[in-house]
Amino acid sequence: MSLDANGDIRYRRTLAIGGVRYQEAPPVCNACERPVTSANLGHTYLEAATPDGPAGQYHTILCRDCCQPPVLADQRTRERFALVFGA
């Protein structure tokens, strides 16, 4: 799981193309911290870094159960997710 000893979500140290910082694999839901795969991927979006945090945008992931209403990501999004995380 991509959580550190404090229970915080770990992000890759290097920025991807476009300045995006992805989670370490395997990814977890930012809301409930359950593992996320392309089968239960609900929604993804980019969040700006905090002023005191590392540079770049953070890739935020929600599982389908944490989306209101519950939703499953479209096929294109699930395919991209699988390419990034191999999940």
Residue pairs with C-beta under 8 A, 6 or more apart in sequence:
1 26
1 28
1 33
1 35
2 9
2 10
2 23
2 24
2 25
2 26
2 27
2 28
3 9
3 10
3 28
3 33
4 10
7 33
9 23
9 28
9 30
9 33
10 23
10 24
11 21
11 22
11 23
11 24
11 54
11 58
12 21
12 22
12 23
12 24
15 21
15 55
15 56
16 22
16 84
18 57
19 55
19 56
19 57
20 46
20 56
20 57
20 58
20 59
21 49
21 54
21 56
21 57
21 58
21 59
22 59
22 84
22 85
23 59
23 61
23 85
25 85
25 86
25 87
26 35
26 36
26 37
26 85
26 87
27 35
27 36
27 61
27 85
27 87
28 34
28 35
28 36
28 61
29 35
29 36
29 42
29 61
29 62
29 63
29 66
30 60
30 61
30 62
31 62
31 63
31 66
32 63
32 65
32 66
34 63
34 65
36 61
36 63
36 87
37 87
38 73
38 78
38 79
38 81
38 82
38 87
39 78
40 63
40 64
40 65
40 72
41 61
41 63
41 64
41 72
41 73
41 77
41 78
41 81
42 62
42 63
42 64
42 65
42 66
42 67
42 70
42 71
42 72
42 73
43 61
43 62
43 67
43 71
43 73
44 59
44 60
44 61
44 62
44 73
44 77
44 81
45 60
46 57
46 58
46 59
46 60
47 57
47 58
47 60
48 57
48 58
49 55
49 56
49 57
49 58
64 70
64 71
64 72
64 73
73 81
81 87
